[in-house]
Amino acid sequence: MEFNFINKICRSKMKTITDCDIEAGFEDWMSDEGQLNQKSLANFDNEGSTQSSTSAAIIANLTKGRKKSGRSPGHDTLLLSCFKSHKNPNKPPKKEYLRCQLIRHHKKLNRCIKDINCPDKNMGNFNRYNEEACRLYEILKNIFEKNQNILEVESQTESGPMTDGRSKRNTNEEQAEKSYNTKYIQSYFRNEAVKQSFFYFVELVFSDSNPQILCEKFGFCCCLSQTLQEHSDSCFENWENLKIYVQIKMLEDLKIDAWKPEGFVPKKAAKKLREQSPAIFEFEDETLLQFNADPEETDIGNYKI
């Protein structure tokens, strides 16, 4: 009985560590180091004062053990631990799966734009009555038209790794990567036009913040809730954190300079900066800066490539 009780406490304690690490980590994302703030770990032993001293001592030893054994989990691991795979609810989705899905759907969206088809069965699928989503889709179309010579080639399935477009690929081709590995992803984002298009693709994917819709788009879930009303505030926050990660940090982790509009401030950073210098910001509600859909006015797609 004592062993089972301690097990429950330990599991609860590890969950607390994860949550605190995530909160601390996102505050440091925009810094040069990009490392998680681990100072919050020192406060864990002060929690759960109602538990026995024996249990508290065991938990303290486990916590210390985590810090000493191996390296601390990265921000991507901590973030993805907030989600569960549909296929295996006991495991979080892998970052390799996330990268692969995003790039595949980004390429498919550009093929839809080329063929003058609205995206269907795609992460970029959106509600036609959502004005913000329609605005973002127009931006993506504009970017494609101005950079069609680049985006059309990159969006082809046979331009991907060997796992894609096998029926259209030259069988003698030896230069293609075998998977969506780091080398392929770096090659895919080598052009500024692709990075710019991807930025707005992520904006389009998250244009509806309904966690239930996002669960269906990504193929993994934030909780076991089945309706919007059942999702908690933490669900919305976790999805917002994921957006920041895939839009900026995921690329930077792969040594890719992520494209972002001039003056862009992620929601998390905006909230923190506004408390320090509220006069700097002219936008309302903790949303991203709004961008004009006209590329002539916002320098969207005007590249000398």
Backbone bond lengths (Angstrom), bond angles and torsions (degrees), N, CA, C in turn:
res aa  C-N    CA-C-N  psi(-1)  N-CA   C-N-CA  omega(-1)  CA-C   N-CA-C  phi
1 M - - - 1.458 - - 1.521 110.94 -
2 E 1.339 115.77 -44.38 1.456 119.70 -179.17 1.532 110.49 -63.09
3 F 1.352 114.94 -38.23 1.465 119.52 -179.28 1.522 111.10 -65.17
4 N 1.333 117.56 -43.60 1.465 121.22 178.79 1.521 111.29 -63.94
5 F 1.338 115.93 -40.10 1.460 120.14 -179.83 1.521 110.55 -62.62
6 I 1.327 116.31 -42.98 1.467 120.97 179.86 1.520 110.36 -66.05
7 N 1.344 116.26 -37.92 1.466 119.62 177.49 1.508 111.89 -58.42
8 K 1.350 116.69 -43.62 1.465 121.28 179.83 1.521 110.64 -62.97
9 I 1.321 115.95 -42.75 1.465 120.40 179.84 1.526 110.11 -63.27
10 C 1.326 116.36 -42.60 1.463 120.57 -178.72 1.516 111.13 -63.48
11 R 1.329 116.28 -43.20 1.456 119.06 179.01 1.515 110.83 -62.91
12 S 1.337 116.31 -41.55 1.461 120.48 178.29 1.512 110.67 -63.22
13 K 1.337 115.66 -39.72 1.459 120.34 -178.38 1.523 111.37 -66.24
14 M 1.333 116.93 -41.26 1.455 120.62 179.73 1.511 111.11 -64.49
15 K 1.339 118.02 -35.05 1.468 121.40 177.32 1.518 110.09 -64.64
16 T 1.342 115.88 -39.70 1.460 119.62 178.50 1.521 110.54 -62.67
17 I 1.310 116.25 -41.51 1.458 120.73 178.53 1.521 110.48 -58.71
18 T 1.314 115.31 -44.67 1.466 119.41 -179.12 1.512 111.71 -61.19
19 D 1.324 116.89 -47.63 1.459 120.74 -178.42 1.519 111.76 -61.42
20 C 1.326 116.38 -44.80 1.467 119.84 -178.38 1.526 110.94 -67.42
21 D 1.326 115.92 -40.14 1.463 119.20 178.23 1.514 111.30 -60.03
22 I 1.333 115.86 -42.29 1.462 119.81 -179.33 1.511 110.44 -63.11
23 E 1.323 116.35 -46.92 1.466 119.71 -178.53 1.514 110.85 -61.52
24 A 1.338 116.14 -42.10 1.461 119.54 179.60 1.522 111.12 -69.91
25 G 1.317 115.76 -37.91 1.452 120.10 -177.12 1.503 114.02 -64.08
26 F 1.329 117.72 -40.94 1.457 119.81 -177.43 1.519 112.01 -69.79
27 E 1.321 117.01 -24.59 1.465 118.71 177.06 1.524 110.64 -69.44
28 D 1.336 116.61 -23.12 1.462 120.76 -177.66 1.524 112.91 -99.05
29 W 1.305 117.80 0.30 1.462 120.41 -173.29 1.517 113.51 -61.57
30 M 1.326 117.02 -35.93 1.455 119.26 -175.50 1.530 112.09 -87.12
31 S 1.333 118.23 2.07 1.457 121.02 178.36 1.521 109.58 -81.50
32 D 1.334 116.27 167.21 1.460 120.33 -178.67 1.522 111.34 -66.96
33 E 1.328 117.11 -37.56 1.453 119.22 -176.69 1.519 111.18 -72.70
34 G 1.343 117.57 -38.78 1.459 120.95 -179.40 1.515 112.91 65.62
35 Q 1.323 117.39 22.31 1.453 120.48 -178.28 1.518 109.94 -96.42
36 L 1.339 115.57 151.82 1.457 119.96 179.55 1.521 110.56 -71.91
37 N 1.297 114.51 141.81 1.449 120.17 176.07 1.515 108.45 -82.01
38 Q 1.319 116.95 111.93 1.459 120.89 -175.33 1.529 112.98 -97.55
39 K 1.321 116.86 8.45 1.459 119.15 -177.36 1.512 112.37 -63.18
40 S 1.331 116.14 -27.73 1.462 118.99 -176.98 1.518 112.09 -65.59
41 L 1.349 117.64 -18.38 1.455 120.14 -179.88 1.523 111.88 -61.34
42 A 1.327 116.26 -29.91 1.454 119.80 -177.72 1.515 112.53 -66.72
43 N 1.318 117.16 -20.07 1.463 120.50 -177.32 1.518 113.18 -89.68
44 F 1.339 117.47 -5.88 1.455 119.08 -173.66 1.527 112.35 -66.75
45 D 1.335 117.28 -34.96 1.455 119.64 -177.10 1.515 112.16 -68.19
46 N 1.351 117.73 -16.29 1.456 120.86 179.64 1.516 112.23 -83.30
47 E 1.350 117.87 -12.20 1.449 121.31 -178.80 1.520 110.30 -85.22
48 G 1.315 115.70 162.59 1.458 120.79 176.27 1.503 112.41 65.94
49 S 1.332 118.23 44.38 1.456 121.65 -177.34 1.516 112.89 -66.09
50 T 1.334 117.24 -17.08 1.462 120.87 -178.79 1.521 111.83 -78.71
51 Q 1.323 117.82 -8.80 1.455 120.35 -178.96 1.521 109.81 -84.23
52 S 1.318 115.63 163.71 1.458 120.67 -177.45 1.514 110.78 -68.13
53 S 1.337 116.48 157.42 1.459 120.74 -179.89 1.523 110.77 -65.51
54 T 1.333 116.23 -32.20 1.465 119.46 178.37 1.519 110.94 -64.24
55 S 1.331 115.81 -46.71 1.464 120.37 179.71 1.519 110.69 -63.80
56 A 1.343 116.67 -40.85 1.462 120.72 -179.68 1.521 110.73 -62.61
57 A 1.336 116.16 -38.36 1.460 119.80 179.86 1.522 111.34 -66.48
58 I 1.341 115.53 -39.76 1.464 119.55 179.18 1.516 110.44 -64.80
59 I 1.338 115.70 -43.40 1.464 120.58 179.66 1.521 110.55 -62.38
60 A 1.345 116.19 -41.00 1.462 120.14 179.55 1.521 110.73 -61.63
61 N 1.338 115.68 -41.29 1.461 119.23 179.06 1.525 111.75 -65.44
62 L 1.339 115.86 -39.23 1.459 119.67 178.39 1.519 110.77 -63.72
63 T 1.333 115.96 -42.07 1.463 120.65 -179.93 1.521 110.92 -63.08
64 K 1.336 115.39 -44.37 1.458 118.90 178.90 1.524 110.55 -63.90
65 G 1.309 115.25 -38.09 1.456 119.56 179.08 1.513 112.34 -61.56
66 R 1.313 116.10 -38.84 1.470 120.25 179.69 1.518 110.83 -62.93
67 K 1.311 116.46 -39.04 1.460 119.68 -176.45 1.529 111.29 -71.45
68 K 1.335 116.36 -30.80 1.453 119.07 -174.30 1.523 112.64 -88.36
69 S 1.329 116.61 -31.97 1.461 119.25 -174.41 1.525 110.74 -87.88
70 G 1.323 116.64 114.06 1.457 120.79 177.35 1.514 112.67 69.74
71 R 1.321 114.45 -172.81 1.457 119.43 -179.64 1.524 110.70 -88.90
72 S 1.311 115.98 155.55 1.460 120.70 179.25 1.522 109.66 -69.30
73 P 1.340 117.62 148.01 1.470 119.67 179.41 1.517 111.10 -62.91
74 G 1.325 116.84 141.96 1.456 121.18 -179.95 1.504 112.03 -74.26
75 H 1.342 116.07 170.61 1.459 119.93 -178.03 1.518 111.78 -64.45
76 D 1.351 117.30 -31.88 1.459 119.10 178.65 1.523 111.61 -67.21
77 T 1.338 116.86 -39.28 1.465 120.89 177.99 1.515 111.05 -65.48
78 L 1.324 116.32 -43.71 1.462 120.59 179.70 1.520 111.20 -64.73
79 L 1.313 116.53 -40.51 1.458 120.01 -179.47 1.520 111.28 -65.74
80 L 1.318 117.27 -49.54 1.462 120.87 -177.27 1.520 112.28 -67.48
81 S 1.339 117.38 -19.46 1.466 119.71 176.65 1.525 111.70 -67.77
82 C 1.335 117.22 -12.34 1.469 121.43 177.10 1.528 111.51 -80.28
83 F 1.331 117.24 -8.24 1.464 121.58 -177.35 1.521 110.00 -119.82
84 K 1.322 115.48 158.74 1.457 121.72 179.98 1.523 109.94 -128.16
85 S 1.317 115.17 139.17 1.459 120.76 179.38 1.522 110.60 -70.45
86 H 1.344 116.73 143.61 1.462 120.51 176.10 1.529 110.36 -66.14
87 K 1.322 116.98 -38.73 1.459 120.85 -176.95 1.521 111.86 -72.67
88 N 1.326 116.25 -37.32 1.463 120.40 179.96 1.523 108.72 -135.29
89 P 1.349 117.69 90.73 1.471 121.43 -175.84 1.522 114.28 -60.49
90 N 1.330 117.14 -15.60 1.462 120.09 -178.89 1.527 112.58 -84.47
91 K 1.332 116.31 -5.68 1.460 119.54 -177.76 1.524 110.82 -128.10
92 P 1.327 117.45 144.13 1.472 120.19 175.85 1.520 110.04 -76.74
93 P 1.321 118.25 160.63 1.472 120.40 176.91 1.527 110.50 -66.61
94 K 1.298 116.72 151.58 1.459 121.27 178.83 1.524 110.15 -87.14
95 K 1.322 115.80 146.18 1.466 119.58 -178.59 1.528 111.01 -65.52
96 E 1.341 117.47 -29.17 1.458 120.31 177.29 1.527 110.45 -64.56
97 Y 1.330 116.02 -39.79 1.468 120.82 177.22 1.523 110.17 -63.60
98 L 1.327 116.08 -42.75 1.462 121.12 -179.32 1.526 110.91 -62.04
99 R 1.324 117.59 -47.60 1.471 121.38 179.31 1.531 110.89 -60.20
100 C 1.321 115.67 -45.86 1.463 120.89 -178.03 1.524 110.98 -60.96
101 Q 1.324 117.56 -46.75 1.455 121.22 -178.54 1.525 111.55 -63.55
102 L 1.319 117.01 -43.39 1.463 120.61 -178.62 1.527 111.59 -62.74
103 I 1.320 117.15 -45.57 1.465 119.99 -178.63 1.524 110.89 -68.16
104 R 1.313 117.19 -42.17 1.466 120.21 178.69 1.528 111.27 -59.97
105 H 1.314 116.45 -44.10 1.464 119.84 -178.14 1.531 111.27 -73.80
106 H 1.327 117.12 -30.74 1.466 120.03 175.28 1.527 109.85 -64.81
107 K 1.311 116.60 -43.64 1.466 121.14 178.05 1.530 110.80 -63.81
108 K 1.333 115.76 -41.79 1.464 119.54 -179.54 1.524 111.16 -64.87
109 L 1.336 116.63 -38.18 1.463 119.88 178.42 1.523 110.73 -61.86
110 N 1.320 117.54 -43.01 1.466 120.41 178.54 1.527 111.59 -65.62
111 R 1.327 117.37 -33.17 1.467 119.31 175.51 1.526 110.34 -67.60
112 C 1.342 116.48 -36.10 1.469 120.53 176.80 1.529 110.68 -64.17
113 I 1.324 116.06 -41.33 1.469 120.25 178.72 1.526 110.07 -63.69
114 K 1.322 116.73 -41.97 1.468 121.17 179.25 1.532 110.71 -61.46
115 D 1.326 116.32 -40.90 1.472 121.07 -177.73 1.525 112.62 -87.80
116 I 1.338 116.13 6.84 1.474 122.79 -179.88 1.530 110.41 56.38
117 N 1.309 116.01 46.06 1.462 121.97 175.93 1.515 109.25 -122.36
118 C 1.321 116.49 136.84 1.458 119.66 174.30 1.522 108.28 -71.49
119 P 1.316 117.68 142.39 1.466 120.34 -176.88 1.522 112.01 -63.01
120 D 1.319 115.92 136.85 1.458 122.26 177.60 1.524 107.70 -136.43
121 K 1.316 116.42 141.82 1.463 121.66 -176.53 1.526 109.59 53.86
122 N 1.293 114.99 47.76 1.460 121.61 -175.41 1.518 108.31 -144.17
123 M 1.329 117.14 151.37 1.461 120.11 176.11 1.522 111.23 -55.81
124 G 1.318 116.03 -30.08 1.458 120.50 -178.71 1.509 113.96 -81.35
125 N 1.337 118.13 0.63 1.462 120.75 177.54 1.524 109.22 -61.98
126 F 1.321 117.56 135.98 1.464 119.74 -174.91 1.521 110.92 -142.71
127 N 1.319 114.78 162.65 1.464 122.41 178.16 1.526 108.51 -75.78
128 R 1.330 116.99 121.40 1.466 121.01 -177.07 1.524 112.34 -66.58
129 Y 1.334 117.22 -13.88 1.466 120.91 178.18 1.534 111.82 -94.15
130 N 1.317 116.41 0.44 1.461 122.01 177.31 1.528 108.07 -88.13
131 E 1.324 116.85 106.42 1.467 121.03 -175.18 1.526 112.11 -61.22
132 E 1.321 116.96 -39.63 1.460 120.22 -179.65 1.527 110.63 -65.19
133 A 1.320 116.92 -41.12 1.464 120.63 178.76 1.527 110.72 -64.79
134 C 1.313 117.13 -41.76 1.474 120.97 178.18 1.524 110.79 -63.27
135 R 1.321 116.67 -39.04 1.466 121.15 178.54 1.532 110.68 -63.44
136 L 1.326 116.03 -43.43 1.458 120.58 179.67 1.527 111.36 -66.67
137 Y 1.318 116.59 -37.44 1.465 120.16 178.63 1.530 110.80 -64.91
138 E 1.326 116.54 -37.08 1.466 120.31 176.99 1.526 110.60 -65.49
139 I 1.321 116.49 -37.75 1.468 120.12 176.71 1.528 109.84 -62.26
140 L 1.330 116.32 -44.99 1.462 120.44 179.95 1.529 111.57 -62.52
141 K 1.317 116.74 -39.76 1.469 120.50 177.03 1.526 110.62 -63.46
142 N 1.326 115.74 -40.60 1.464 120.75 179.79 1.523 111.30 -64.90
143 I 1.327 116.05 -42.13 1.463 120.42 178.12 1.525 110.19 -62.49
144 F 1.330 116.35 -42.27 1.467 120.29 -179.16 1.524 110.90 -63.59
145 E 1.317 116.94 -44.25 1.468 120.77 -178.42 1.522 111.60 -62.68
146 K 1.336 116.95 -37.31 1.460 120.32 -177.89 1.528 112.54 -80.48
147 N 1.329 116.50 -17.60 1.468 120.38 -178.33 1.527 111.08 -130.44
148 Q 1.330 116.10 34.73 1.462 120.14 -173.18 1.517 112.33 -61.56
149 N 1.323 117.46 -36.11 1.465 120.10 -178.57 1.523 111.87 -61.61
150 I 1.328 117.05 -27.22 1.470 121.28 179.15 1.526 110.87 -91.74
151 L 1.330 116.48 -52.22 1.463 120.96 -173.21 1.525 112.82 -68.67
152 E 1.318 117.32 -31.88 1.468 119.27 179.28 1.523 110.74 -65.92
153 V 1.319 116.44 -40.74 1.469 120.42 179.00 1.520 110.61 -68.57
154 E 1.331 117.13 -46.35 1.460 121.11 -177.05 1.526 112.48 -66.84
155 S 1.332 117.34 -25.44 1.465 120.29 -176.83 1.525 113.04 -82.79
156 Q 1.321 117.98 -10.67 1.460 120.69 179.80 1.527 110.75 -67.79
157 T 1.321 115.83 139.49 1.467 119.21 -178.76 1.523 111.54 -63.31
158 E 1.336 116.96 -35.03 1.465 119.64 -179.83 1.526 112.63 -72.93
159 S 1.338 116.83 -8.35 1.464 120.12 175.71 1.524 111.29 -85.18
160 G 1.330 116.26 -6.74 1.453 121.06 -179.30 1.518 111.82 -87.39
161 P 1.325 116.98 -167.71 1.467 120.43 177.85 1.526 111.55 -68.79
162 M 1.319 117.30 175.80 1.460 122.42 -175.17 1.524 112.89 -63.37
163 T 1.326 118.02 -17.92 1.462 121.10 179.96 1.520 112.08 -73.59
164 D 1.339 118.13 -15.72 1.464 122.08 -177.13 1.529 111.21 -113.99
165 G 1.328 115.66 151.83 1.460 121.92 171.88 1.511 115.39 58.22
166 R 1.326 117.49 38.63 1.470 119.97 -176.32 1.525 112.32 -64.33
167 S 1.335 117.12 -36.59 1.466 120.10 -177.04 1.526 112.27 -69.90
168 K 1.345 117.42 -24.23 1.460 121.29 -177.91 1.524 112.76 -100.61
169 R 1.311 115.82 -5.94 1.462 119.51 -172.37 1.527 111.58 -86.34
170 N 1.309 114.77 146.68 1.461 121.02 173.62 1.527 108.59 -69.26
171 T 1.320 116.75 121.57 1.469 120.46 -175.25 1.524 112.47 -64.48
172 N 1.329 116.73 -20.42 1.465 119.90 179.99 1.523 112.93 -88.29
173 E 1.313 115.92 -0.10 1.461 119.69 -176.87 1.523 110.10 -70.73
174 E 1.307 116.32 127.12 1.460 120.66 -176.75 1.523 112.66 -118.37
175 Q 1.324 117.41 -8.57 1.456 119.99 -174.73 1.525 113.16 -84.77
176 A 1.322 118.37 -17.02 1.463 121.03 -176.87 1.523 110.89 -67.69
177 E 1.327 115.06 144.06 1.461 120.20 176.01 1.526 109.53 -72.34
178 K 1.322 116.41 156.70 1.461 120.74 -177.16 1.525 112.85 -82.41
179 S 1.320 117.64 -18.71 1.465 120.76 -177.91 1.529 109.36 -156.18
180 Y 1.334 115.41 -179.09 1.464 120.63 176.78 1.529 108.89 -81.02
181 N 1.303 115.59 62.25 1.459 120.64 -179.40 1.524 110.68 -86.01
182 T 1.315 115.32 179.37 1.465 120.37 -177.07 1.527 111.78 -59.10
183 K 1.318 116.66 -41.26 1.466 120.35 -178.32 1.523 111.14 -62.43
184 Y 1.341 117.06 -42.65 1.465 119.14 179.69 1.526 110.96 -67.21
185 I 1.327 117.12 -43.86 1.467 120.21 -178.16 1.521 110.75 -62.42
186 Q 1.327 117.10 -40.84 1.464 120.36 177.03 1.523 110.86 -62.60
187 S 1.324 116.49 -37.49 1.463 120.50 177.77 1.527 110.96 -68.85
188 Y 1.321 116.61 -39.34 1.465 120.75 -178.76 1.530 110.95 -62.71
189 F 1.318 116.72 -38.41 1.464 121.21 -177.39 1.531 112.48 -96.41
190 R 1.310 117.72 23.47 1.471 119.25 -178.47 1.524 112.05 -73.49
191 N 1.341 117.64 -23.59 1.461 121.68 179.80 1.524 110.96 -97.66
192 E 1.314 115.46 138.95 1.462 120.99 -179.31 1.525 111.34 -62.06
193 A 1.316 117.34 -33.74 1.462 120.68 -179.12 1.520 111.41 -63.42
194 V 1.330 117.34 -38.77 1.467 121.43 179.15 1.522 109.93 -66.81
195 K 1.323 116.47 -42.22 1.467 120.10 -179.91 1.522 111.18 -65.25
196 Q 1.319 116.39 -39.33 1.463 120.60 179.39 1.529 110.72 -66.63
197 S 1.320 116.11 -44.79 1.458 120.81 178.39 1.523 110.76 -61.89
198 F 1.319 116.68 -40.57 1.466 120.74 -179.86 1.523 111.11 -64.46
199 F 1.331 117.45 -38.44 1.466 121.09 178.83 1.527 110.32 -56.71
200 Y 1.329 116.70 -48.75 1.463 119.89 -177.88 1.527 111.91 -76.25
201 F 1.322 116.80 -24.14 1.463 120.06 172.99 1.526 109.76 -62.36
202 V 1.323 116.99 -44.55 1.469 120.81 177.80 1.525 110.21 -63.60
203 E 1.334 116.67 -40.05 1.464 119.89 176.21 1.531 110.32 -58.17
204 L 1.325 116.28 -42.08 1.466 120.84 -179.55 1.526 111.03 -66.91
205 V 1.309 117.09 -42.73 1.469 121.33 179.90 1.522 110.84 -58.41
206 F 1.326 116.37 -39.88 1.463 121.05 -177.19 1.529 112.49 -97.53
207 S 1.323 117.63 14.41 1.470 119.69 -178.67 1.522 112.09 -64.60
208 D 1.315 117.24 -25.46 1.467 122.01 171.63 1.518 106.77 -108.71
209 S 1.320 117.13 113.72 1.466 121.56 -174.42 1.519 113.28 -84.38
210 N 1.328 117.71 7.59 1.465 121.57 178.38 1.529 109.31 -61.33
211 P 1.339 118.91 114.84 1.468 120.60 -177.91 1.520 113.33 -57.13
212 Q 1.326 116.97 -33.50 1.460 119.90 -178.65 1.531 110.96 -64.89
213 I 1.321 116.32 -40.61 1.466 120.89 177.91 1.524 110.45 -67.40
214 L 1.328 116.82 -40.89 1.462 120.72 179.92 1.525 111.17 -66.24
215 C 1.324 117.15 -35.41 1.470 120.32 176.34 1.526 110.52 -59.83
216 E 1.322 116.05 -42.09 1.465 120.87 -179.98 1.528 111.06 -68.86
217 K 1.325 117.22 -37.70 1.461 120.65 -179.07 1.525 111.87 -66.89
218 F 1.326 116.45 -43.15 1.458 120.40 -172.83 1.524 113.55 -90.05
219 G 1.324 117.83 -18.23 1.458 119.37 179.81 1.507 113.69 80.78
220 F 1.321 117.77 14.76 1.463 121.73 171.12 1.520 108.48 -144.65
221 C 1.320 116.85 163.64 1.463 120.52 -170.74 1.525 111.85 -120.82
222 C 1.327 114.46 157.35 1.464 121.47 178.42 1.525 111.15 -93.30
223 C 1.337 117.17 -21.13 1.465 122.74 178.97 1.524 107.54 -164.59
224 L 1.317 116.70 -172.72 1.465 120.87 -178.33 1.521 112.63 -94.89
225 S 1.328 117.51 7.55 1.460 120.97 -178.52 1.523 110.68 -67.52
226 Q 1.321 115.75 148.71 1.458 121.76 -178.14 1.525 112.76 -110.77
227 T 1.324 117.95 -11.57 1.465 121.15 -179.80 1.517 109.64 -132.01
228 L 1.327 116.12 162.82 1.461 121.22 -179.28 1.517 111.18 -60.90
229 Q 1.337 116.98 -39.36 1.457 120.98 -176.54 1.527 112.37 -65.05
230 E 1.326 116.96 -24.33 1.462 120.21 -176.84 1.526 112.72 -84.59
231 H 1.315 118.06 -14.34 1.466 120.66 -179.43 1.529 110.07 -76.13
232 S 1.322 115.52 141.54 1.461 121.17 -179.47 1.526 110.61 -91.00
233 D 1.329 115.43 173.81 1.467 120.17 177.76 1.525 111.31 -61.27
234 S 1.328 116.38 -33.15 1.465 119.33 -179.24 1.525 111.50 -64.88
235 C 1.341 117.26 -29.40 1.470 120.38 177.15 1.525 110.03 -63.38
236 F 1.335 116.01 -47.20 1.466 120.16 179.34 1.526 110.33 -62.20
237 E 1.328 116.30 -40.98 1.464 120.37 -179.01 1.530 111.20 -66.34
238 N 1.330 116.69 -40.94 1.467 119.89 -179.85 1.527 111.61 -64.08
239 W 1.323 116.86 -39.34 1.462 119.61 178.42 1.529 110.80 -69.24
240 E 1.321 117.15 -36.86 1.468 119.75 177.01 1.527 110.30 -65.07
241 N 1.332 116.37 -39.69 1.460 120.27 176.90 1.528 111.14 -63.86
242 L 1.327 116.12 -38.74 1.462 119.77 178.61 1.523 110.70 -64.55
243 K 1.303 116.40 -37.90 1.467 120.10 178.24 1.527 110.76 -60.86
244 I 1.323 116.50 -47.12 1.464 120.27 178.89 1.526 110.06 -59.48
245 Y 1.315 115.77 -40.72 1.465 120.27 -178.30 1.528 111.76 -63.76
246 V 1.328 117.62 -53.21 1.472 119.76 -174.58 1.522 111.70 -70.97
247 Q 1.326 116.99 -26.16 1.463 120.54 -176.96 1.528 112.45 -79.81
248 I 1.312 116.58 -35.57 1.467 120.52 -174.43 1.530 112.43 -125.17
249 K 1.316 115.71 -61.06 1.464 120.45 -168.93 1.516 113.47 -68.25
250 M 1.312 117.99 -34.46 1.464 120.84 179.61 1.525 110.86 -58.46
251 L 1.330 116.03 -40.80 1.461 120.37 179.50 1.525 111.20 -73.26
252 E 1.313 115.95 -41.81 1.461 119.45 -179.54 1.526 111.20 -63.47
253 D 1.340 116.87 -33.85 1.465 120.13 176.88 1.522 111.76 -62.91
254 L 1.331 116.45 -25.36 1.466 121.78 179.26 1.527 111.59 -97.43
255 K 1.347 115.04 16.05 1.473 121.92 179.13 1.527 111.65 62.21
256 I 1.337 115.36 39.15 1.461 122.54 176.24 1.523 107.91 -113.65
257 D 1.312 117.40 129.97 1.463 120.93 177.33 1.523 108.84 -75.65
258 A 1.322 116.14 106.18 1.465 120.51 -178.20 1.523 110.67 -68.22
259 W 1.332 116.55 139.66 1.463 120.97 176.56 1.514 109.18 -83.27
260 K 1.322 116.19 138.75 1.460 120.87 173.99 1.521 108.60 -151.59
261 P 1.331 117.34 146.92 1.467 120.61 -179.19 1.523 111.31 -63.68
262 E 1.294 115.48 154.10 1.462 120.40 177.66 1.523 109.50 -61.16
263 G 1.318 116.44 129.54 1.456 120.82 -179.35 1.510 114.20 86.53
264 F 1.338 117.53 5.19 1.464 120.79 -178.67 1.523 111.04 -66.28
265 V 1.330 116.23 131.62 1.461 122.23 177.51 1.525 108.05 -134.11
266 P 1.337 119.06 115.69 1.463 119.74 176.85 1.519 110.76 -60.53
267 K 1.309 116.04 157.70 1.460 120.44 -175.72 1.522 112.08 -56.65
268 K 1.321 117.85 -45.19 1.462 120.82 -177.46 1.522 110.81 -61.44
269 A 1.334 116.18 -45.20 1.459 120.05 179.94 1.516 110.66 -67.93
270 A 1.326 116.89 -38.51 1.459 120.69 -178.55 1.520 110.99 -61.37
271 K 1.322 116.29 -41.59 1.459 120.37 -179.55 1.526 110.74 -62.63
272 K 1.335 116.11 -43.40 1.457 120.43 -178.60 1.526 111.31 -69.29
273 L 1.339 117.06 -42.92 1.455 120.69 -178.09 1.523 112.37 -70.29
274 R 1.318 116.21 -33.83 1.466 118.58 -178.47 1.529 110.74 -64.84
275 E 1.331 116.23 -34.52 1.461 119.67 178.37 1.525 110.85 -64.47
276 Q 1.337 116.42 -30.28 1.460 120.36 -178.74 1.531 111.84 -86.55
277 S 1.339 116.21 -42.49 1.466 120.83 -177.62 1.522 109.97 -138.36
278 P 1.321 118.13 76.44 1.471 120.77 -175.61 1.518 113.82 -62.41
279 A 1.332 118.23 -24.74 1.465 120.35 -176.80 1.527 112.28 -71.78
280 I 1.334 117.14 -17.14 1.462 120.33 -177.48 1.518 111.13 -68.79
281 F 1.327 116.65 -32.11 1.459 120.62 -170.58 1.517 111.87 -97.45
282 E 1.317 115.15 133.89 1.453 121.38 179.05 1.522 111.76 -108.98
283 F 1.344 116.39 -0.95 1.457 118.52 179.92 1.522 109.80 -97.11
284 E 1.315 116.44 165.15 1.449 122.26 -173.63 1.522 110.88 -114.13
285 D 1.320 115.62 162.89 1.467 125.71 175.66 1.507 108.35 56.21
286 E 0.975 147.94 124.37 1.439 150.22 177.21 1.526 112.81 -37.84
287 T 1.332 117.03 46.39 1.462 119.71 178.33 1.511 109.11 -104.27
288 L 1.308 116.06 169.19 1.459 119.65 176.56 1.515 109.63 -67.78
289 L 1.314 116.43 156.73 1.455 120.34 174.27 1.520 109.49 -56.86
290 Q 1.303 116.19 140.53 1.456 119.90 179.53 1.526 108.99 -86.90
291 F 1.337 116.54 137.38 1.450 120.84 -177.20 1.521 109.84 -117.14
292 N 1.309 115.36 140.77 1.457 120.26 178.29 1.522 109.92 -69.57
293 A 1.330 116.52 138.06 1.460 120.36 -177.12 1.521 112.64 -75.77
294 D 1.310 117.85 -10.66 1.460 121.41 -178.71 1.524 109.83 -81.94
295 P 1.334 119.37 111.77 1.465 121.09 -176.99 1.514 113.56 -64.78
296 E 1.337 117.56 -23.33 1.461 119.35 179.51 1.524 110.63 -69.87
297 E 1.332 116.46 -26.40 1.459 119.91 -177.95 1.520 112.54 -95.38
298 T 1.319 117.56 -21.48 1.456 120.19 -175.71 1.522 113.36 -114.08
299 D 1.340 117.16 6.52 1.461 122.16 -179.64 1.521 112.25 62.44
300 I 1.332 116.76 24.87 1.456 120.16 177.80 1.520 109.07 -76.19
301 G 1.312 116.23 123.35 1.459 120.83 174.19 1.515 114.76 81.55
302 N 1.326 119.23 -0.17 1.466 120.33 -179.06 1.529 110.11 -89.38
303 Y 1.320 116.27 79.46 1.450 120.81 -177.18 1.516 110.65 -113.00
304 K 1.298 115.25 147.98 1.459 121.10 173.72 1.521 107.53 -103.14
305 I 1.321 114.74 81.53 1.464 120.14 -175.62 1.525 109.45 -103.75
